[in-house]
Amino acid sequence: MSVSQTPRTFGVTTTAAEVVDGVDLHGRRAVVTGASSGIGVETARALASAGADVTLAVRDTTAGDRVAARLAAGLPSGSGELTVRRLDLADRSSVAAFAADWQGPLHILVNNAGVMAPAEVTRTPDGHEQQFGVNHLGHFALTTGLHRALAADGARIVSVSSTGHLFSPVVFDDLDYRFRPYDPWTSYGQSKTANILFAVAAAERWADDGITANALMPGNIADTNLARHMDMKQVEEFIASGELALPPQKTVEQGAATSVLLAASPAVAGVSGRYFEDCAEAGPVTGRAGAVGGVAPYALDRDNAGRLWRVSEALLG
C-alpha cells in the first residue's frame, strides 16, 4: 500500500499517545534503547500504555530505574510491564551479554539511543569513531544478536535516524576518520545514513522471517539528552552560516510519534525498508542546501545497504 499518508490524520503535531490510541499490544514484548531520556522515554510510555511489556535498555540503570518507576506510576491499569536492563552500545561485551540473556520472542525493537556531534573525535574501546561505533555498530551488533528472537514472531525493527543523514553518505574508505579531518557533523551524518541503510538491508535479508525494518526522523526536539556532547556556540554558528537547516521544533511527545507509528500502528503493517518523518514516508531530496526533510537517494540504495552490512559483520568479527 502507499504510505505517503497514513489512513488516520497523523502528521507533524501527532503525539505518540495519539498513535497508539485504540492499538492493543498485550502479549507483545518490546525493547527500546536509550529509554532513560528524551523520546526514548515517551516511546516506552506509549508502547507500555498499549499493553506491551517494555524493556528499557539503558547504559545507566539507576537513571533507568527512576524513569521506569515514574512511568509505571502514571500508566493506566492494564498497561504492560516495564523492565530495566543495562546496555552500553559502545561496549561489545555489554551488547553481546544483552543479546545472549534475552529469552523468548521479541516483537518490537526500537534502536533509539544515540550520540550527536561531539566537538572532538572520540573513539569506542574498539577504536571506532564514537558516533559510527555507537549509533550504527552497537545497534547492528544488538539487532543481529537478537535475530532469532526477532524472527520468532515477525518483529518490527525501528531505526531512529535523522535529517542529519543529509550531511554525509557512509564513507566506506574512511569510516573512522583515520585519514580525513574529523568533523562532528559529517560524522553524525554518516552514522545516521548508516541507520537508514541498516533498515534497508534488514528489510531485504530478513523478509522471509516476517521481520520488517524501517528508519525515521523524529523531528527537531529541544528537550532531549542527545545534544549533551555538542558545542552550542558551534551549532549557532552553523545555523547562521546556512549549513544547518532545522524544521520547526516538536515536543518530546510529538518526537516519539513516528517511532511509535513504525513500532505499533496497523497503518504500516508489512511496510519495510522505508524512511519516515512526521508519521509519513519521506520523499526524496537531491541536495542538502535548504533541505529540512526528505531522504537522500544514497541512504536508500540497496547496494550501499548490502555493502554496509558486510563491512559491519567484518568489523565485528
SVG drawing of the C-alpha trace seen along z (x, -y; Angstrom):
<svg xmlns="http://www.w3.org/2000/svg" viewBox="-9 -34 54 52">
<polyline fill="none" stroke="black" stroke-width="0.4" points="0.0,0.0 1.1,-3.6 2.3,-5.1 2.9,-8.7 -0.1,-9.5 -1.3,-7.1 -5.0,-6.4 -5.6,-8.4 -4.8,-12.1 -1.3,-11.6 1.2,-14.3 3.7,-16.9 1.8,-17.5 0.7,-14.0 1.8,-12.6 2.9,-9.0 -0.2,-8.6 -2.4,-9.5 -0.7,-6.9 -1.4,-4.1 -4.9,-5.1 -7.0,-2.0 -3.9,0.2 -3.7,3.4 -0.2,4.6 -0.9,7.1 1.2,10.2 3.9,8.2 7.4,7.6 9.5,4.5 13.0,3.2 13.7,-0.5 17.4,-1.5 18.3,-4.8 15.0,-4.8 16.1,-6.9 15.7,-10.3 14.0,-12.2 11.9,-10.4 13.1,-7.0 11.0,-7.6 7.9,-8.6 8.3,-5.7 8.4,-3.3 5.5,-5.0 3.3,-4.8 4.1,-1.1 3.5,-0.1 0.3,-2.1 -1.0,0.0 -0.2,3.2 3.4,4.1 5.9,5.4 8.8,2.9 12.4,3.4 14.3,0.1 17.8,0.8 20.0,-1.8 23.6,-2.5 22.8,-3.9 20.4,-1.5 19.9,-3.9 18.5,-6.5 16.5,-3.8 15.0,-2.6 13.9,-6.1 12.3,-6.5 10.6,-3.1 9.1,-4.0 7.9,-7.3 6.3,-5.8 4.7,-2.9 3.1,-5.4 1.4,-7.2 0.3,-4.4 -3.3,-3.3 -4.4,0.1 -3.8,2.9 -0.6,1.5 2.4,3.6 5.3,4.3 8.4,2.2 11.9,3.8 15.3,2.1 18.4,3.8 21.9,2.5 23.1,1.9 26.2,-0.1 26.3,-0.2 30.0,-1.3 30.9,1.9 30.8,5.0 30.7,7.3 27.7,5.4 25.8,5.7 26.7,9.5 25.5,10.1 22.2,8.3 21.5,10.4 22.6,13.7 20.5,13.2 17.3,12.5 14.8,15.3 11.8,15.9 10.4,13.8 10.9,10.1 8.2,8.3 9.4,4.7 13.0,3.4 13.4,-0.4 17.0,-1.3 16.7,-4.8 19.9,-5.5 22.5,-7.8 25.4,-10.2 25.3,-13.5 28.2,-15.7 30.9,-15.6 33.2,-18.6 36.4,-16.4 36.9,-13.0 36.1,-10.3 36.6,-6.6 34.9,-3.4 37.1,-0.9 37.4,1.0 38.8,-2.2 35.8,-3.2 34.8,-6.8 32.2,-7.1 29.1,-8.1 29.6,-5.4 30.5,-2.9 27.5,-3.6 24.8,-4.8 25.4,-2.2 27.8,0.6 26.4,1.0 22.8,1.3 23.9,3.5 25.5,5.9 22.5,5.8 20.0,6.4 21.9,9.2 22.5,10.8 18.7,10.7 17.8,12.1 16.5,15.4 14.2,13.7 13.0,11.2 12.3,14.0 10.2,16.0 7.0,14.0 7.5,11.4 9.1,8.5 9.2,4.8 12.6,3.1 12.6,-0.7 15.9,-2.6 15.9,-6.1 17.9,-8.2 17.8,-11.9 17.6,-14.5 21.2,-14.9 21.9,-12.0 21.9,-14.7 25.3,-15.8 27.1,-12.7 26.8,-9.3 28.7,-6.4 32.3,-7.0 33.5,-3.4 37.1,-4.2 37.4,-6.1 34.6,-5.1 36.6,-6.1 38.2,-9.4 41.7,-8.0 42.6,-9.9 40.2,-12.9 39.9,-15.6 37.3,-14.9 34.1,-16.9 31.2,-16.4 28.5,-17.0 29.7,-14.7 30.5,-12.0 27.0,-12.4 25.5,-12.4 27.5,-9.2 26.1,-7.4 22.5,-8.5 22.8,-7.4 24.1,-4.0 20.9,-3.8 18.8,-4.0 20.9,-1.7 20.7,0.9 16.9,0.8 17.1,1.2 19.4,4.2 17.5,5.9 14.2,5.5 15.6,7.4 17.7,10.0 15.0,10.9 11.8,10.6 11.3,14.4 11.4,14.3 8.4,11.9 10.6,9.1 10.0,5.6 12.6,2.8 12.1,-1.0 14.0,-4.1 12.8,-7.6 13.5,-11.2 11.8,-12.0 12.0,-15.8 13.7,-18.8 13.3,-18.2 14.8,-20.6 14.1,-18.7 16.4,-15.7 19.7,-14.4 21.0,-13.7 22.8,-17.1 24.8,-16.7 28.1,-16.5 27.5,-19.4 29.3,-22.8 26.2,-25.0 28.2,-28.0 29.3,-25.9 25.7,-24.9 24.6,-28.6 27.4,-29.5 26.5,-26.5 22.8,-27.6 23.8,-31.2 26.1,-30.1 23.2,-28.3 25.0,-25.0 22.4,-23.6 18.7,-23.9 16.2,-22.8 12.5,-22.1 10.2,-23.6 10.6,-22.3 8.5,-19.4 7.7,-18.4 9.1,-15.1 5.6,-13.6 5.4,-14.6 9.0,-13.5 8.3,-9.9 5.2,-9.6 6.9,-8.4 8.9,-5.8 5.7,-4.5 3.9,-4.5 6.5,-2.2 6.7,-0.1 3.0,0.4 0.5,-1.0 -1.5,1.3 -1.4,-1.5 2.1,-0.4 1.8,3.3 4.0,5.1 5.8,1.9 9.6,2.4 12.8,0.8 11.4,-2.8 12.3,-6.1 9.6,-8.2 9.2,-11.6 6.2,-13.3 4.4,-10.0 4.6,-9.6 7.0,-8.2 9.6,-10.9 10.1,-12.0 13.5,-12.1 15.8,-15.1 18.7,-15.7 20.8,-18.2 21.4,-19.4 21.1,-23.1 17.9,-24.4 16.6,-20.9 14.8,-20.4 13.4,-17.0 13.3,-14.2 15.7,-11.3 18.9,-11.2 19.0,-8.5 22.3,-7.2 20.6,-6.4 18.1,-4.0 20.5,-2.5 20.4,1.3 24.0,1.7 25.2,-0.7 23.0,1.2 24.4,4.6 28.0,3.3 27.5,1.7 26.1,4.9 29.1,6.9 31.5,4.3 29.8,4.2 30.0,8.0 33.7,7.9 34.3,5.1 32.6,7.0 34.3,10.2"/>
</svg>
